[in-house]
Structures are given as structure tokens and as C-alpha cells.
């Protein structure tokens, strides 16, 4: 009986270790910073069919507030068969989530503008194992399924934080650019006022000098 219990404990530990290895292998997230001049692509391999790909991107460094016609960037996801599975046109910030098949997927950004743009890109490939794919132990199957669900929820929160951080950086950059332009315009206005005041003084002096000259004559 003690030997049976020991074997049971070892079997349970082995099952738990196997489940943890499967869960750690199924968690992949990446945070990238891309400089998009024309087209930039990132490849990601998906190991399981019907896995969920989620993420976001933010065009961090641009002067959209000063260019009303700024076209944004185009975002396209292609499957291993080169079929477009997801696409966006002319966006500066977006979140996405969709299911994919297994294989190598390509995530591409196209910049139609003439100047390079910095893009903060976050991507996560999520996989929640089915109970029949886990170790055959009735005590571990529901626990590991819940752990996988909690892991996916935590990853979603992390992606959201990265997305908000990138948007905050972009807003701060826009505010700093606006402040510099306002200061420049203000200095220009003061310089123009000083120049006009000097011209008025010179004109009035000449006018009075001519009047005095005529009075003497």
C-alpha cells in the first residue's frame, strides 16, 4: 500500500510537470519596435490550429496633428497559404484578435507616407489546451484548464498596458511638438511687433523732422 501511494504521488507530480511544460510552451508574447519606411514584416509560427492571435500597434512618432491628411499605416496578416486573414487600412493605433490555423503567419506594415514612422507592435499567440490533450488525471485537468484561462486573461491585461503606454508616449510627443511650435510662433510674433514698433518710431521721427524744416522755411 505505501508503494502504491508513492507511485501515485510520483505519477501526479509527473503529470503536473508535463502540464506545466505544455502551458509554458503555449505562452508566447512579443513586444517589438519597428521603423516602417515602406513595408516591414514580422513572422510568427503558430503551433496549434484555432489558436488565438491578439495584440495591438501604435504609430508612435508622427505629426498627425499638423498633417490633417496623414494616411496612417496599413496592417495585413497572411496565413501560411498566403491568404489575407486580417487587414486594416490607414490606422494609427489599433487592437486586434482573431483565430488562425497552424503554420507560419506574416504580419506586415505598409507606410504610404514619405517619412519613416516608428511603430510599437505587441503580439501574443494564445493556446488553451483542451482537457483531452492534458495528462489523464481527473484532479489536474480542470485545474490546468483554469490556469490556462487565467494566463490568457493576464496576457490580455499586459497587452492592454503596453498599448496604453505606447499611446501615452505618442500623445506626450505630440504635446511637446505643439508646445515647441507655440513657443516659436510667440517669439516670432514678439519679434514682428518689435520690428513694427521700430519702423513706426523711425517714421514718426522723419515726419516731425520734415514738419520742423517746413516751419523754418
Secondary structure, 3 states (H helix, E strand, C coil): CHHHHHHHHHHHHHHHHHHHHHHHHCCEEEEEEEEECCEEEEEEEECCCCEEEEEEEEECCCCHHHCCCCCCEEEEEECCCCCEEEEEEEECEEEEEEEECCEEEEEEEEECCCCCEEEEEEEEEECCCCHHHCCCCHHHHHHHHHHHHHHHHHHHHHHHHHHHHHHHHHHHHHHHHHHHHHHHHHHHHHHHHHHHHHHHHHHHHHHHHHHHHHHHC
